[in-house]
Amino acid sequence: MKKARVSYKGNVYGATVEGDQLLLEFGQTVHESEVTWLPPLEAGTIFALGLNFADHASELAFNAPKEPLVFLKGPNTLIGHHGETPRPTDVTHMHYECELAVVIGRQGKNITKDEAYDYVAGYTIANDYAFRDYLENYYRPNFRVKNRDNCTPIGPWIVDKDDVSAPMNLALRTYVNGTLEQEGSTKDMIFSVPYLIEYLSSFMTLNEGDVILTGTPKGPTKVNVGDEVVTEIEGIGRLANTIIEEQPAPIS
């Protein structure tokens, strides 16, 4: 089953998805063109992985990490399918990052790798844009790089875990203006989904609605204002996003 959140006639609804039709939680069926897609959940803690694919670490001239390189993201970063992401005017290196997003389904701590999938509700797609001009150092490695408003499209929906039989063997692809630019597989993660759940829950409680963004393979390239970026994960779907020019903040 695919579960989404959408705005329809000014109200927010949960929905299930079948083809291009959405069944809203109060029973009405609408076409996808009639709604505005929202992030498919109101996320709790958002964990993100840096350098979780050895080929991506290598192309950035980093050594592969010996333990997960994790940072946190705020809910302000998330935007839905067909959303718009601003490109700051002072940035020269804005890159897409196609990532498998793991949605936690119930609370747990000290979860073992063998139990890990019992705590997963499902999976979705994230495009965790990076603004590498702002990368500082390992004391503040990713705050400005990864926490700008609307910098992380996510969705379009959550696919139930039982409908994804091999989460550690899914193809990931990114298209920019229709051209394939990035391709990889979750099988090449350094730290697998079960490993990450065990690692994170060893020192903190994971809660329903928490999300783990599991990193991106090699192949990110620069994107510019006007580009349409589509991130795709086998068995989950396609997430579309458009780059727009960042507007000056209003004077208060």
Phi, psi and omega per residue, in radians:
M1 nan 2.506 3.082
K2 -1.912 2.197 -3.112
K3 -2.060 2.335 -3.072
A4 -2.287 2.943 2.932
R5 -2.169 2.313 -3.089
V6 -2.439 2.808 2.975
S7 -1.836 2.251 -3.133
Y8 -2.399 2.067 -3.129
K9 0.921 0.729 3.029
G10 1.491 0.000 3.139
N11 -2.099 2.690 -3.126
V12 -1.774 2.296 -3.106
Y13 -2.342 2.594 2.826
G14 -1.343 2.666 -3.106
A15 -2.635 2.671 2.924
T16 -1.866 2.609 -2.958
V17 -2.030 2.316 3.037
E18 -2.419 1.820 -3.057
G19 1.134 -2.239 3.126
D20 -1.737 0.255 3.118
Q21 -1.903 2.531 3.110
L22 -2.159 2.270 3.042
L23 -1.665 1.892 -3.131
L24 -1.264 2.726 -2.983
E25 -1.077 -0.365 3.123
F26 -1.640 0.102 2.966
G27 1.877 -0.132 -3.131
Q28 -1.485 2.438 3.062
T29 -1.752 2.304 3.132
V30 -2.317 2.786 3.059
H31 -1.446 2.608 -3.101
E32 -1.034 -0.451 3.130
S33 -1.226 -0.235 -3.110
E34 -1.572 -0.084 -3.036
V35 -2.108 2.843 2.918
T36 -1.842 2.180 -3.114
W37 -1.328 2.362 3.052
L38 -1.947 2.896 2.964
P39 -0.900 2.425 -2.971
P40 -1.247 -0.066 3.042
L41 -2.670 2.785 2.956
E42 -1.553 1.737 -2.941
A43 -1.240 2.568 2.962
G44 -1.481 -2.120 3.073
T45 -1.285 2.305 3.120
I46 -1.897 1.938 3.093
F47 -1.656 2.445 3.093
A48 -2.302 2.497 -3.089
L49 -1.826 2.275 2.987
G50 -1.705 2.447 3.002
L51 0.957 0.799 -3.135
N52 -1.619 0.105 2.991
F53 -2.181 2.206 -3.068
A54 -1.064 -0.630 -3.120
D55 -1.180 -0.598 3.102
H56 -1.235 -0.735 3.088
A57 -1.028 -0.727 -3.118
S58 -1.125 -0.731 -3.108
E59 -1.210 -0.351 3.065
L60 -1.657 0.098 3.121
A61 1.140 0.601 3.027
F62 -1.951 2.639 2.954
N63 -1.334 2.573 3.069
A64 -1.098 2.370 -3.091
P65 -1.199 2.636 3.112
K66 -1.509 -0.377 2.984
E67 -2.446 2.810 -3.030
P68 -0.965 2.337 3.047
L69 -1.683 1.736 -2.983
V70 -1.959 2.423 2.983
F71 -2.383 2.926 -3.077
L72 -1.898 2.653 3.111
K73 -2.209 2.575 3.097
G74 -1.491 2.768 3.118
P75 -1.136 -0.325 3.093
N76 -1.088 -0.332 -3.066
T77 -1.367 -0.372 -2.977
L78 -1.461 2.468 3.080
I79 -2.540 2.661 -3.028
G80 -1.499 3.133 3.087
H81 -0.962 2.385 -3.108
H82 1.206 0.280 3.094
G83 -1.385 3.061 -3.115
E84 -2.057 2.348 3.133
T85 -2.004 2.147 -3.139
P86 -1.253 2.447 3.027
R87 -1.809 2.003 -3.128
P88 -1.024 2.503 -3.071
T89 -1.201 -0.389 -3.102
D90 -1.639 0.105 -3.052
V91 -1.692 2.369 3.053
T92 -1.951 -0.249 -3.081
H93 -2.244 1.354 3.018
M94 -1.787 2.092 -3.058
H95 -2.122 2.481 2.949
Y96 -1.333 2.811 3.038
E97 -2.595 1.825 3.095
C98 -1.312 2.179 -3.058
E99 -2.436 2.468 2.931
L100 -1.288 2.208 3.101
A101 -1.874 2.217 -3.106
V102 -1.793 2.177 -3.124
V103 -1.776 2.155 3.141
I104 -1.362 2.391 -3.036
G105 -1.814 -0.311 3.114
R106 -2.745 2.799 -3.052
Q107 -1.223 2.499 3.081
G108 -2.912 2.686 3.048
K109 -2.471 2.635 -3.101
N110 0.950 0.802 3.130
I111 -1.415 2.313 3.094
T112 -1.475 2.840 3.093
K113 -1.014 -0.660 -3.121
D114 -1.154 -0.465 -3.134
E115 -1.641 -0.165 -2.864
A116 -0.981 -0.788 -3.069
Y117 -1.163 -0.344 3.078
D118 -1.154 -0.314 -3.105
Y119 -1.782 0.077 -3.134
V120 -1.680 2.286 3.051
A121 -1.503 -0.686 -3.103
G122 3.059 -2.909 -3.022
Y123 -2.368 2.616 3.017
T124 -2.507 -3.050 -3.101
I125 -1.944 2.422 3.001
A126 -2.207 2.525 2.995
N127 -2.044 1.638 -2.983
D128 -1.590 1.415 -3.085
Y129 -0.939 2.476 3.067
A130 -2.028 2.404 3.075
F131 -1.967 1.492 -2.887
R132 -1.247 -0.254 3.032
D133 -1.017 -0.471 -3.050
Y134 -1.622 -0.018 -3.129
L135 -1.105 2.221 -3.048
E136 -1.852 -1.406 -3.079
N137 -2.783 -3.095 -3.068
Y138 -1.311 -0.109 3.034
Y139 -1.464 -0.590 3.056
R140 -2.368 1.149 -2.897
P141 -1.246 -0.599 -2.930
N142 -2.401 0.253 -3.035
F143 -1.139 -0.983 3.124
R144 -1.315 -0.430 -3.129
V145 -1.220 -0.586 -2.909
K146 -2.183 0.105 -3.050
N147 -2.168 0.468 3.083
R148 -1.403 2.666 -3.137
D149 -1.019 2.353 3.036
N150 1.062 0.471 -3.097
C151 -1.581 0.012 -3.098
T152 -2.342 1.506 2.975
P153 -1.019 2.463 -3.139
I154 -2.549 2.490 -3.134
G155 2.271 -2.586 -0.028
P156 -1.177 -0.365 -3.012
W157 -2.563 3.004 2.987
I158 -1.794 2.228 3.060
V159 -1.666 2.232 3.139
D160 -0.956 2.487 -3.084
K161 -1.019 -0.573 -3.103
D162 -1.204 -0.254 3.118
D163 -1.651 0.035 3.098
V164 -2.113 1.672 -2.961
S165 -1.325 -0.455 -3.060
A166 -2.384 1.250 -3.080
P167 -1.069 -0.378 3.121
M168 -1.665 0.383 3.055
N169 -2.630 1.004 -3.126
L170 -2.013 2.372 3.076
A171 -1.313 2.414 3.059
L172 -2.062 2.371 3.138
R173 -2.484 2.577 3.025
T174 -2.245 2.323 3.096
Y175 -2.036 2.344 3.045
V176 -2.014 2.044 -3.092
N177 0.914 0.687 3.071
G178 1.521 -0.105 -3.129
T179 -1.765 2.258 3.112
L180 -1.166 2.127 -3.091
E181 -2.072 -0.388 -3.090
Q182 -2.450 2.426 3.120
E183 -2.632 2.366 3.126
G184 -2.880 -2.919 -3.118
S185 -2.566 2.532 3.097
T186 -1.119 -0.315 3.114
K187 -1.129 -0.296 -3.110
D188 -1.664 0.157 3.036
M189 -1.076 2.486 3.030
I190 -1.241 -0.803 -3.138
F191 -2.012 2.034 -3.053
S192 -1.264 2.959 3.089
V193 -1.006 -0.869 3.110
P194 -1.056 -0.677 3.112
Y195 -1.076 -0.783 -3.092
L196 -1.130 -0.696 3.111
I197 -1.144 -0.737 3.086
E198 -1.096 -0.786 -3.104
Y199 -1.076 -0.917 -3.078
L200 -1.135 -0.729 -3.085
S201 -1.319 -0.137 3.123
S202 -1.255 -0.353 -3.126
F203 -2.281 -0.060 3.097
M204 -2.650 2.702 3.123
T205 -1.357 2.286 2.975
L206 -1.606 2.448 -3.074
N207 -2.123 2.735 3.041
E208 -0.936 2.284 -3.136
G209 1.632 -0.152 3.001
D210 -1.172 2.668 -3.080
V211 -2.301 2.370 3.069
I212 -1.996 2.039 3.028
L213 -1.594 2.121 -2.826
T214 -1.678 0.163 3.079
G215 1.717 2.965 -3.041
T216 -2.223 2.587 3.065
P217 -1.370 -3.113 3.139
K218 -1.131 2.792 3.028
G219 2.037 -0.045 3.078
P220 -1.064 2.366 3.073
T221 -2.254 2.933 -3.095
K222 -1.179 2.525 3.020
V223 -2.165 2.704 -3.022
N224 -2.267 2.906 3.114
V225 -0.956 2.299 -3.125
G226 1.682 -0.257 3.141
D227 -1.233 2.448 2.939
E228 -1.752 2.201 -3.110
V229 -2.023 2.203 3.115
V230 -2.082 2.086 3.055
T231 -1.797 2.386 -2.985
E232 -2.336 2.349 3.041
I233 -2.227 2.252 -3.127
E234 -0.898 2.276 3.073
G235 1.385 -0.075 -3.129
I236 -2.025 -0.866 3.095
G237 2.559 -2.791 -3.107
R238 -2.271 2.326 -3.092
L239 -2.046 2.055 -3.077
A240 -1.814 2.571 -3.083
N241 -2.701 2.596 3.128
T242 -2.125 2.438 3.117
I243 -1.565 2.253 3.093
I244 -2.126 2.893 3.100
E245 -1.375 2.327 3.097
E246 -1.171 2.328 3.140
Q247 -1.662 2.561 3.103
P248 -1.041 2.524 3.105
A249 -1.148 2.458 3.118
P250 -1.116 2.549 3.114
I251 -1.428 2.190 -3.092
S252 -1.470 nan nan
